[in-house]
């Protein structure tokens, strides 16, 4: 495997999407939960946001130029905003509604920051709990062997795709672990802004790059993540796709230089 990775799927045992769901179910049935961060150390103050023209303006970050997001073309529900927390979770918790395509970062006073997301075709199937244990600005993306086998043109990135605005991981990545093992699932940015609110063909939980930069800045310790089918009665349970779920992880490991959250 590439030298620029701390962990790889072989050393930790690659866990596919179905494996993650199955693990969550078996643990729940046993009446115990996996190792789960209990006291997040994060910036949980209720923020006041500027208008979308400011939130999604073009920016230069880490030496990379991110274009403005044409937010007018997105459903305004998927734009960053403060809402009432529907999950009743502790401040500092991340909650994903896989059906409604929302990610909530819970803050104080019963509020949450809501971001629009897109998920992989198997995202609707992925429910359970994990912890963000690493995070990385402008991460190297390394496609796993399964993905290269299916898409041979990605072999050029077998040792890692350099970070940049066109990277599938975008401007930031938060790495989800379960019981000390990399699940190969990520909360990450994407250059494909039009995929927000939909089920994308690959990936885990995608966010607009400007949004994932904001979320990244708020996560400063091991952070619990809970993924639900839906938290609302009457939500669209179709998941936006009739495709069969893929078992393919998006990323082969945590890149060198990633910050361990302790």
N, C-alpha and C positions, 0 to 999 in steps of 0.2 A: 504493500500500500504506500501511498505518498508520504514523504517525510514531513509534510507540512500539516499533519494531523496528529492530535493527541491520542484519539481513540479511533478505532475502526470497527466495522460491524462484526468482524470475525473475532476480535479480542473480547468484545462484550456480548456477542451473540445477537445477531440481527433480529429485530422484532418487527414483523410486518404489521399492517393495519389490523388484520383480523386477530393477530396474536395479542395486540394491545387491548382490543376489545374483550377478547376471551379472558385475558389476565385480569382485567377490571371486574368482569362478571364473577370469576371464581373467587376473587378476594372478597367481593361484596357478599357473596353467598356464605363465605366462611365467617362473616361477621367481624372481620378486621379490615383495616385500611392499610394501604402501603405507606411507607415512610413519606410523610407529607409535612411541608413547612407549616408550622403553626403560628408563628409570629413574624409576618413579613416586615422587613425593614425597608420601607419604600416611601416615596413622596406622596402622601395621601391627602394633602390639602385640596379642598375643592377649588379647581381653577376657574378663571374667567377667560374665555377664548375671544379672540378677534373674529371678524367675519371670514367667510371661506376664501375670499380673494386674498387675504393675508395668510391664512392657514395653509393654503395650497399654492402659494406663489413659488416661482423658481428660486432655488437656493443653491449655494455652493457649500458643500459639506465634506470635510476630510479630503479636500483636493478634487472632489468630483462635482460635476454640475448636474443637478437634478432639474428637469424641466417642470414648468407649472402644470398642475393637474387641471384639466378642463372640467371643473367640478359642476358646471352647469349641465353637463351631460350625464351626471350621476343622480340617482334618486336622492333627494336631500336627507332621507332617513339614514343613508350610509355616510354622511359627513360627520366629522368629529363633533361631539356635543356632550354636555352634562345632562344626565337624566336621573330619575329615581332608580335606585338599584333594585332590580326585580328579583335578585338572588338572595338577599338578606345575608350576604357573606361578610366576612371580616374585611376591613380596609386593607388594601394591599393584595387582595386576591384577584386573579384573572378568571373570568367566566366567559365561556364561548357558547352561544346558542347556534348550533350547527344548522338548524333549519332556517331561522330568521336571518342568518348571516351577520350576526353582531358579536363583537368582542367587547366585554365590559372590564374596565379596570376600576375596582371598587375603591371609593375614597370616603371621606368622613361624612357625617350628618345624613346617612342613608342615601347618598348619591353615588353615581358611577360615571366615569367617562365612557361613552359608547363610540366605538369605531365600526365602520363597515368592513367586512372581510369577504374573502372567497375561500372555498375549501376544495380539496381534491374531490374527484368523483366518489371516493370512499369516505369523504369527510362526514357524510350523513351517518355512516356506520360507526364512526369513531366517537365513542363516549367513554368517559372515565376520568381519572385523576392522575396528575403528574406534577412535577416541580420544575420550574426554570432554575437550572443549576449553573448554566454558563450563558454569557451573552457576548456578542462580538459586533463591533462596528465595521462595516464594509468587509464582510466575511468572504473568504475563499469558498467557492462551491465545488464540491467533488461529487460527480454523479456516481452512484453505487454501481457495482458490476451488473446487477440485473437490468438497470436502465441502459447501460452501454450495450448490453447484449440485444436489447430490443431496439435501440437506436444507435447503430454503429458509428454514426457521424459524431457522437459525443465522445468517442475514444480520444480525441484530441485534448479532452479535459480530464483524462484519467488521473492526472497528477494535480488537478485543481484548476478551476477557471479563475483568472484574476478578478478581483473585485471591481465593480463599476456599475454604472446605471443600468446596463443591460443584463447584469447577473440575475439568475432566477431567484437568488436570495435577497436581492435588493440592497438597501442601505444598512440594514440591521438584521440580526438573527438572534432569537432567544431559543436555547436548546433545552428540550424537555427530557427529563430523566425520570425513571421510575425505579425505586429500590436501588438507587446507585448505578443504574444502567441506562445508557443512551437509548431512547425509544426510536431514534431516527426521525422523530417528528419535530417540526420547527414552527415558531411564530416568526414570520419574516416579511420583508418588504417585497414588492414586485414592480417591475416596470409596466406591467399590463394593467393599467388603471381600469380599463373597461371590464375586467373580470370581477371586480368588486360587486358583491351581491349575488354572485353566481357560483355554480360548481365548475371549477376549472379542471383541465385534463390531468394535471399533476400538481404536486405540492401538498402542503399541510394546511396552515392557516395563513393566507396571504393578506397583507395590508398595504394601503397606499404608502409609498416611501415616506412622505411627510408625516403620516400617522405613526408608522413604526418607529421613527426617530423620536416622536413624542413619548410613546409607550416605553421605549428603551430608557429614556431619561428618568422615568419614574420608578423603575425596577432597580433596587440596590441591594437586595438580599435574596436568599432562596425563596422563590415565590410560588405559591400553590396555583395550579391551573385546573379548573374543572370544566369538562366539555359535556354538554347536554344535547339531546335531540332537540328539545324545545322547552321553553319556560312559559309558553303561552298556549292556552286553549284556542283551537281554531287556526293555529299557525299552518303555513304551507308545508305539509309533510312529504311533498314529492321530492324535496331536495334539489329540484331544478334539473334533474338528470335521470334518465331511465337506464343509463349504462350500468353494467355490472361493476362492482367495486374492484379496483386494482389492489394488489398486495405489495406494490412497489414503494419503498421509502424514497424520499426526495434527495437525501444527502447521506454521504458515506461516513461522516464523522465530524467531530468538533475540531475546528482549525487551530493551528498554533497561534498563540497570542490571545485566545479567548479569555475573558475575565471570569474567573470562578466566583460565584456568589456565595459568600460565607457570612 
